[in-house]
Amino acid sequence: MQTPSEHAYPTHWEADVVLRDGGTAQVRPITADDAGRLVSFYEQVSDESKYYRFFAPYPRLSDRDVHRFTHHDYVDRVGLAATVGGEFIATVRYDRIDARGMPATAPADEAEVAFLVQDAHQGRGVASALLEHIAAVARERSIRRFAAEVLPANTKMIKVFTDAGYTQKRSFEDGVVRLELDLEPTDRSLAVQRAREQRAEARSVQRLLAPGSVAVIGTGREAGGMGRTVLRNVLAGGFTGRAHAVNRAFPEGLSVLEPEGVPAHRSVLDITDPVDLAVVAVPAAAVPSVVAECGEHGVQGLVVLSAGYAESGPDGRARQRELVRQARSYGMRIIGPNAFGLINTAEGVRLNASLSPELPAAGRLGLFSQSGAIGIALLSGLHRRAAGLVGVSTFVSAGNRADVSGNDFLQYWHDDPDTDVALMYLESIGNPRKFTRLAKRTAARKPVVVVKGARHGGAAPTGHAVPTTRIPDATVSDLLRQAGVIRVDTVTELADAGLLLASQPLPAGPRVAILGNSESLALLTYDACLTEGLRPLPPRDLTTAAGPADFRAALAGALADGGSDAVVVTAIPWVDGTSAADLATALREAVAQAPAAKPVTVVHLEIEGLAEALAAAPTAPTAPTVPPGQPDGPADRAPAVRIPAYPAAERAVRALAEAARYARWRRQLAEPGRVPEYDDIDEAGAAADIDVLLTAHGAATSRPGGPRAVTLSAADTQRLLARYGIAVLPALPAPDPGSAVRAAHRLGFPVALKPTAPHLRHRADLGGVRLDLGGEGELRRAYAELTELLGKPEETRLVVQSMAPRGVDTVVRAAIDPAAGAVLSFGLAGAPSLLLGDTAHRLVPATDRDVAELIRSIRTAPLLFGWRGSAPVDTGALEELLLRVSRLVDDHPEVVGADLEPVIVAPHGVHVLGASLRLAPPPARTDLGPRSLPAY
């Protein structure tokens, strides 16, 4: 975080925060221009709250008080205000003090802190949010402790301090409770902060999804048009609350809009009842006045369908920023602009505030889409394929998602009892670090399936004003999978996975039983299982003569067999006209009577009505289908079992494989990996080296445009790596043949001779490396060959290096992205990683389980484990190296880049032949700062 001049207004302290009840407030520094706002605020505070603040009756502020509370140097004296609608609702200030409690300047590192919250806003979590922000400001100004004196009866304020999670001391003297808080973030303070963030953001979404009243602003006077369409959809869906139509063009005196029969108003201000949600469908130029009226009326949230914002260019982007600023100033959150709308199928709400013509069937799928077109396609596809199988709990198409984003819905779905599976179509991820954190927490409870558009262009859609990230899409995919997210490639696969996950139990393992009446279709399914990393059992061919009873018996046997974890049923049409309903009933009966829950999917080719029959709700009593000669089962109605059906084996197996991988990730959560401790790591020594190196290179402080990275010399790199127990094989410069010979004698024959010039490093294809040089003659000949082949010694920068044992050449890297954090990468050196992109990635800090999976997740991993009879290499030593590199970049965020290449993994041990490190002032950790909404 850049430090402004001491008395300049610190704009970077401004923030929008979500409060406990889901509303928003703006936090900003108090200035001299706030005198009138402060006096007005104080007049609305109760005498009791004033007494708690000043320990005495204090009915009004004197001119001296007003001056003191509005004039700050933003270093030793700081005041922050929480505002709604431009007016103060709470204030906090600190004053730096010395050991005697007297006003002081730096280097004194303690400050006295005090709060005042308007009574009408107490209980909304305002003080807790302000404490987070004033603590961050204090840390920036080198203040390490807060002291606060509170009357014992002021239990609310005592609770604000004690619940914050900071290390604290508490004492009681002279009738006053004295609290001291250490402002260094702790695991507990971070956990408290994130729990509050989750509750607040979830509540803000819940207010949008379950309003008691809705106003559609921009309802046309005639049929058609966006506003009138949404109003009719709200009514047709059976919305349980109140609906209002609003249009400035309505005639004077119009009170009811016909034929809908809803109250009509020229302005939202004319509505006498509360309005919880406003759907805005007016031209962009008219939106600011609408937002202002909504804010004045107390509307809690907006769905802005209007276009003409960031998707239209720079002017629209400016309008979008102003829209967000204006709405948040009134405490409102926004879906949109350029949104398709939102849906909540809960029986007590039944809200369809969208352009979708019908309310989907209620169910367990939560849907989030950043694209209206994709949202429409997803809704219609699920309706067509999943009628009766699964339904939708909530749906939102966020458009430009200038405010409410996928992160907010992950917060909501985490605790939502009506949502079992979250499906998300994303075109940009504005805060990858937060998204992976929230997704991992939600995935621990329920599946999160994501398909991401704009994967290869690297650019977000024009309407998404989000920070950019340098992370390649392949890296993003690995990080999402590490967080337990199911990443798929297409919207079709998104629906396929969602249908299976919402209707079937998770598989206990990768073993798949295959049965059906077509050997060919079963073989295709078998091949698809192998492709997806599943373990298919030999298919069971029931032959084309098999009837529903045969399918029932075979499926029952497979479900009872402890040797399988899932079953895929394949079916082709019968020539004798057996109905799809009979087969569906047989399969559902087998599942209903199975002794253990296993996922079952059906792959069928052109069996009309089978998917619908498998998904249909049970209706009338029916006799179960039983094999001939067996006693009849009870004449009961068809079992309440639903089975997903797919028209292609590859689609069914892909969905099943994703479920199996997710189930494995869930099981591993019960026994998480650990970050090992190594006795030979010298963290303090490394920190001292880094400080010296940054200062020596003039990079100890950040510069405008971001920190400047410094590449360390080979000697400095080797010394810093040695602090973490990572040895680099010695290499000595050889500017001439004589120097090469002396270096070889110093290292000991045999040696290697290789170039280190940037354009020649790691270019084995040029034949520029000579290995196993056993004597002076061989070395001189090799020197002559390389200088003739590659250029003069000063161009090639030849070095002599000790020989390493034979093994597999690999590359280990770590890099820091400000948005996603530190990322550890691994692959085989050369073509596999450079040409084929066969590299795997994990977030730092990596655990022992993370690195074990990391080296096994690349396609060329078999080369490490004895492929084609070769000797397996020491993967244990490789894992330790990866853990040490992870510790280095995690302990020292100044290490913004680490490249170890090549790393030879031998049958015994690993050998680092080349390494480089880059240092820079650590980038700001946005995830460790106080809660705030993104400011795009």
Sequence and secondary structure as in RCSB ss.txt:
>XXXX:A:sequence
MQTPSEHAYPTHWEADVVLRDGGTAQVRPITADDAGRLVSFYEQVSDESKYYRFFAPYPRLSDRDVHRFTHHDYV
DRVGLAATVGGEFIATVRYDRIDARGMPATAPADEAEVAFLVQDAHQGRGVASALLEHIAAVARERSIRRFAAEV
LPANTKMIKVFTDAGYTQKRSFEDGVVRLELDLEPTDRSLAVQRAREQRAEARSVQRLLAPGSVAVIGTGREAGG
MGRTVLRNVLAGGFTGRAHAVNRAFPEGLSVLEPEGVPAHRSVLDITDPVDLAVVAVPAAAVPSVVAECGEHGVQ
GLVVLSAGYAESGPDGRARQRELVRQARSYGMRIIGPNAFGLINTAEGVRLNASLSPELPAAGRLGLFSQSGAIG
IALLSGLHRRAAGLVGVSTFVSAGNRADVSGNDFLQYWHDDPDTDVALMYLESIGNPRKFTRLAKRTAARKPVVV
VKGARHGGAAPTGHAVPTTRIPDATVSDLLRQAGVIRVDTVTELADAGLLLASQPLPAGPRVAILGNSESLALLT
YDACLTEGLRPLPPRDLTTAAGPADFRAALAGALADGGSDAVVVTAIPWVDGTSAADLATALREAVAQAPAAKPV
TVVHLEIEGLAEALAAAPTAPTAPTVPPGQPDGPADRAPAVRIPAYPAAERAVRALAEAARYARWRRQLAEPGRV
PEYDDIDEAGAAADIDVLLTAHGAATSRPGGPRAVTLSAADTQRLLARYGIAVLPALPAPDPGSAVRAAHRLGFP
VALKPTAPHLRHRADLGGVRLDLGGEGELRRAYAELTELLGKPEETRLVVQSMAPRGVDTVVRAAIDPAAGAVLS
FGLAGAPSLLLGDTAHRLVPATDRDVAELIRSIRTAPLLFGWRGSAPVDTGALEELLLRVSRLVDDHPEVVGADL
EPVIVAPHGVHVLGASLRLAPPPARTDLGPRSLPAY
>XXXX:A:secstr
     TTS  GGG EEEE TTS EEEEEE  GGGHHHHHHHHHTS HHHHHHHHSS   S  HHHHHHHH   SS
SEEEEEEEETTEEEEEEEEEEE TTS B  TT  EEEEEEEE GGGTTSSHHHHHHHHHHHHHHHTT  EEEEEE
 TT HHHHHHHHTT  EEEEEEETTEEEEEEE S  HHHHHHHHHHHHHHHHHHHHHHHS SEEEEET  SSS S
HHHHHHHHHHHTT SSEEEEE TTS TT  EETTTTEEEESSGGG  S   EEEE S GGGHHHHHHHHHHHT  
EEEE    SGGG HHHHHHHHHHHHHHHHTT EEE SS  EEEE  TTT EEEES SS   EEEEEEEES HHHH
HHHHHHHHHHHTTT  EEEEEE TT SSS HHHHHHHHHH TT SEEEEEES  S HHHHHHHHHHHHTTS EEE
EESSTTT    TT         HHHHHHHHHHTT EEESSHHHHHHHHHHHHHS   SSSEEEEEES HHHHHHH
HHHHHHTT EE   EE  TT  HHHHHHHHHHHHH TT SEEEEEE   SS   HHHHHHHHHHHHHT SS   E
EEEESS TTHHHHHHS   SB      TTS      B  S    EESSHHHHHHHHHHHHHHHHHHHHHTS    
   TT  HHHHHHHHHHHHHHTT SS  TTS   EE  HHHHHHHHHTTT  B  EEE SSHHHHHHHHHHH SS
EEEEE STTTTT GGGT  EEEE SHHHHHHHHHHHHHHH  HHHH EEEEE   S EEEEEEEEEETTTEEEEE
EEETTHHHHTS  EEEEESS  HHHHHHHHHSSTTGGGGTTGGG     HHHHHHHHHHHHHHHHH TTEEEEEE
EEEEE SS EEE  EEEEE      GGGS       
